[in-house]
Amino acid sequence: MRVYVPLTLPGLAEAHRTGQLGQGPLVAHAVTPALREWYLSDDIEELEYAALNRAALASLRLLAADAGAPRRRVVVAADVPDGAVGTDPDRGPDPAALGEVRVAGPLRLADAASVHVDSSDAEADVTAAAEALAAADGGDDDARFVVDGAEDHELLWYATQEIPGLVGAGD
């Protein structure tokens, strides 16, 4: 199963240093039955794109909690065995949990297929979105518009071999 793990650039740097994406269980996003029902599509590429975008929103939440992190959303795509992935039954009907899964155990960075990161020109919109996220969650339509502004930026695709350059270890 392809999963999309939300991170920040410091989180990606830590994964690069240790060779793994946390100790587990990890929160990630994937094409789940709930995401299929919500997105109303049978096209796997569209569904995976929706899961990637859900992970990008989760990355934005990580940025909102870490004022020191560079304002660029980061998502790592990785393939894991189906048996290593489960859902949280307590979050099933929660619209914020669409596509959310838990990956048991640590996930090796070597299992990553690609990395997706905002370009530097998205930083102003991502900064504003991170600051507006709490108000948007509270129902503020103006804040929701600001958050949507970050979602207008496409994440750039990077091969895993490019991670050292992304985290400054390749200089």
Contacts in CASP RR format, 6 or more apart in sequence:
PFRMAT RR
TARGET T0000
AUTHOR 0000-0000-0000
METHOD contacts of the structure
MODEL  1
MRVYVPLTLPGLAEAHRTGQLGQGPLVAHAVTPALREWYLSDDIEELEYA
ALNRAALASLRLLAADAGAPRRRVVVAADVPDGAVGTDPDRGPDPAALGE
VRVAGPLRLADAASVHVDSSDAEADVTAAAEALAAADGGDDDARFVVDGA
EDHELLWYATQEIPGLVGAGD
1 30 0 8 1.000
1 31 0 8 1.000
1 79 0 8 1.000
1 80 0 8 1.000
1 81 0 8 1.000
1 82 0 8 1.000
1 85 0 8 1.000
2 30 0 8 1.000
2 31 0 8 1.000
2 48 0 8 1.000
2 51 0 8 1.000
2 77 0 8 1.000
2 78 0 8 1.000
2 79 0 8 1.000
2 113 0 8 1.000
3 28 0 8 1.000
3 29 0 8 1.000
3 30 0 8 1.000
3 77 0 8 1.000
3 78 0 8 1.000
3 79 0 8 1.000
3 80 0 8 1.000
3 85 0 8 1.000
3 101 0 8 1.000
3 103 0 8 1.000
3 107 0 8 1.000
4 28 0 8 1.000
4 29 0 8 1.000
4 30 0 8 1.000
4 51 0 8 1.000
4 52 0 8 1.000
4 54 0 8 1.000
4 55 0 8 1.000
4 75 0 8 1.000
4 76 0 8 1.000
4 77 0 8 1.000
4 116 0 8 1.000
5 21 0 8 1.000
5 26 0 8 1.000
5 27 0 8 1.000
5 28 0 8 1.000
5 55 0 8 1.000
5 75 0 8 1.000
5 76 0 8 1.000
5 77 0 8 1.000
5 78 0 8 1.000
5 103 0 8 1.000
5 107 0 8 1.000
6 27 0 8 1.000
6 28 0 8 1.000
6 29 0 8 1.000
6 55 0 8 1.000
6 56 0 8 1.000
6 57 0 8 1.000
6 58 0 8 1.000
6 59 0 8 1.000
6 61 0 8 1.000
6 62 0 8 1.000
6 73 0 8 1.000
6 74 0 8 1.000
6 75 0 8 1.000
7 15 0 8 1.000
7 21 0 8 1.000
7 59 0 8 1.000
7 62 0 8 1.000
7 74 0 8 1.000
7 75 0 8 1.000
7 76 0 8 1.000
8 59 0 8 1.000
8 62 0 8 1.000
8 63 0 8 1.000
8 66 0 8 1.000
8 69 0 8 1.000
8 70 0 8 1.000
8 72 0 8 1.000
8 74 0 8 1.000
9 69 0 8 1.000
9 70 0 8 1.000
9 72 0 8 1.000
9 74 0 8 1.000
9 117 0 8 1.000
9 166 0 8 1.000
9 167 0 8 1.000
10 66 0 8 1.000
10 68 0 8 1.000
10 69 0 8 1.000
10 70 0 8 1.000
11 74 0 8 1.000
12 74 0 8 1.000
12 76 0 8 1.000
12 115 0 8 1.000
12 117 0 8 1.000
12 163 0 8 1.000
12 166 0 8 1.000
12 167 0 8 1.000
13 167 0 8 1.000
13 168 0 8 1.000
13 169 0 8 1.000
14 22 0 8 1.000
15 21 0 8 1.000
15 22 0 8 1.000
15 76 0 8 1.000
15 109 0 8 1.000
16 109 0 8 1.000
16 163 0 8 1.000
16 164 0 8 1.000
16 167 0 8 1.000
16 169 0 8 1.000
18 109 0 8 1.000
19 108 0 8 1.000
19 109 0 8 1.000
19 110 0 8 1.000
20 106 0 8 1.000
20 107 0 8 1.000
20 108 0 8 1.000
20 109 0 8 1.000
21 76 0 8 1.000
21 78 0 8 1.000
21 106 0 8 1.000
21 107 0 8 1.000
21 108 0 8 1.000
21 109 0 8 1.000
21 112 0 8 1.000
22 106 0 8 1.000
22 107 0 8 1.000
23 105 0 8 1.000
23 106 0 8 1.000
24 103 0 8 1.000
24 104 0 8 1.000
24 105 0 8 1.000
24 106 0 8 1.000
24 107 0 8 1.000
25 102 0 8 1.000
25 103 0 8 1.000
25 104 0 8 1.000
25 105 0 8 1.000
26 102 0 8 1.000
26 103 0 8 1.000
26 105 0 8 1.000
26 106 0 8 1.000
26 107 0 8 1.000
27 58 0 8 1.000
27 100 0 8 1.000
27 101 0 8 1.000
27 102 0 8 1.000
28 55 0 8 1.000
28 85 0 8 1.000
28 100 0 8 1.000
28 101 0 8 1.000
28 102 0 8 1.000
28 103 0 8 1.000
29 35 0 8 1.000
29 51 0 8 1.000
29 52 0 8 1.000
29 54 0 8 1.000
29 55 0 8 1.000
29 58 0 8 1.000
29 99 0 8 1.000
29 100 0 8 1.000
29 101 0 8 1.000
30 51 0 8 1.000
30 85 0 8 1.000
30 99 0 8 1.000
30 101 0 8 1.000
31 44 0 8 1.000
31 47 0 8 1.000
31 48 0 8 1.000
31 50 0 8 1.000
31 51 0 8 1.000
31 99 0 8 1.000
32 87 0 8 1.000
32 98 0 8 1.000
32 99 0 8 1.000
32 100 0 8 1.000
32 101 0 8 1.000
34 92 0 8 1.000
34 97 0 8 1.000
34 98 0 8 1.000
34 99 0 8 1.000
35 47 0 8 1.000
35 50 0 8 1.000
35 51 0 8 1.000
35 54 0 8 1.000
35 98 0 8 1.000
35 99 0 8 1.000
36 42 0 8 1.000
36 47 0 8 1.000
38 95 0 8 1.000
38 98 0 8 1.000
39 46 0 8 1.000
39 47 0 8 1.000
39 50 0 8 1.000
41 47 0 8 1.000
41 50 0 8 1.000
51 99 0 8 1.000
52 75 0 8 1.000
52 77 0 8 1.000
52 116 0 8 1.000
52 155 0 8 1.000
53 151 0 8 1.000
54 98 0 8 1.000
54 99 0 8 1.000
54 100 0 8 1.000
55 75 0 8 1.000
56 73 0 8 1.000
56 75 0 8 1.000
56 116 0 8 1.000
56 151 0 8 1.000
56 155 0 8 1.000
57 151 0 8 1.000
58 100 0 8 1.000
59 73 0 8 1.000
59 74 0 8 1.000
59 75 0 8 1.000
60 73 0 8 1.000
60 126 0 8 1.000
60 129 0 8 1.000
60 130 0 8 1.000
60 133 0 8 1.000
60 147 0 8 1.000
60 150 0 8 1.000
61 133 0 8 1.000
62 69 0 8 1.000
63 69 0 8 1.000
63 71 0 8 1.000
63 73 0 8 1.000
63 126 0 8 1.000
63 130 0 8 1.000
64 130 0 8 1.000
64 131 0 8 1.000
64 133 0 8 1.000
64 134 0 8 1.000
70 123 0 8 1.000
71 118 0 8 1.000
71 123 0 8 1.000
71 124 0 8 1.000
71 126 0 8 1.000
71 127 0 8 1.000
71 130 0 8 1.000
72 117 0 8 1.000
72 118 0 8 1.000
72 119 0 8 1.000
72 120 0 8 1.000
72 122 0 8 1.000
72 123 0 8 1.000
72 126 0 8 1.000
73 117 0 8 1.000
73 118 0 8 1.000
73 122 0 8 1.000
73 126 0 8 1.000
73 150 0 8 1.000
73 155 0 8 1.000
74 115 0 8 1.000
74 116 0 8 1.000
74 117 0 8 1.000
74 118 0 8 1.000
75 115 0 8 1.000
75 116 0 8 1.000
75 117 0 8 1.000
75 155 0 8 1.000
76 109 0 8 1.000
76 112 0 8 1.000
76 114 0 8 1.000
76 115 0 8 1.000
76 116 0 8 1.000
77 112 0 8 1.000
77 113 0 8 1.000
77 114 0 8 1.000
77 115 0 8 1.000
77 116 0 8 1.000
78 107 0 8 1.000
78 111 0 8 1.000
78 112 0 8 1.000
78 113 0 8 1.000
79 111 0 8 1.000
79 113 0 8 1.000
80 103 0 8 1.000
80 107 0 8 1.000
80 111 0 8 1.000
83 104 0 8 1.000
84 103 0 8 1.000
84 104 0 8 1.000
84 105 0 8 1.000
85 101 0 8 1.000
85 102 0 8 1.000
85 103 0 8 1.000
85 104 0 8 1.000
86 101 0 8 1.000
86 102 0 8 1.000
86 103 0 8 1.000
86 104 0 8 1.000
87 100 0 8 1.000
87 101 0 8 1.000
87 102 0 8 1.000
88 97 0 8 1.000
88 100 0 8 1.000
88 102 0 8 1.000
91 97 0 8 1.000
91 100 0 8 1.000
109 160 0 8 1.000
109 163 0 8 1.000
112 160 0 8 1.000
113 160 0 8 1.000
114 157 0 8 1.000
114 158 0 8 1.000
114 159 0 8 1.000
114 160 0 8 1.000
115 157 0 8 1.000
115 158 0 8 1.000
115 159 0 8 1.000
115 160 0 8 1.000
115 162 0 8 1.000
115 163 0 8 1.000
115 166 0 8 1.000
116 155 0 8 1.000
116 156 0 8 1.000
116 157 0 8 1.000
116 158 0 8 1.000
117 155 0 8 1.000
117 156 0 8 1.000
117 158 0 8 1.000
117 166 0 8 1.000
118 126 0 8 1.000
118 153 0 8 1.000
118 155 0 8 1.000
118 156 0 8 1.000
119 153 0 8 1.000
119 156 0 8 1.000
121 153 0 8 1.000
122 150 0 8 1.000
122 153 0 8 1.000
125 149 0 8 1.000
125 150 0 8 1.000
125 152 0 8 1.000
125 153 0 8 1.000
126 150 0 8 1.000
126 153 0 8 1.000
128 146 0 8 1.000
128 149 0 8 1.000
128 150 0 8 1.000
129 146 0 8 1.000
129 147 0 8 1.000
129 149 0 8 1.000
129 150 0 8 1.000
129 151 0 8 1.000
130 150 0 8 1.000
131 146 0 8 1.000
132 140 0 8 1.000
132 142 0 8 1.000
132 143 0 8 1.000
132 144 0 8 1.000
132 146 0 8 1.000
132 147 0 8 1.000
133 143 0 8 1.000
133 147 0 8 1.000
134 143 0 8 1.000
135 142 0 8 1.000
135 143 0 8 1.000
136 143 0 8 1.000
136 144 0 8 1.000
136 146 0 8 1.000
136 147 0 8 1.000
158 166 0 8 1.000
163 169 0 8 1.000
164 170 0 8 1.000
165 171 0 8 1.000
END
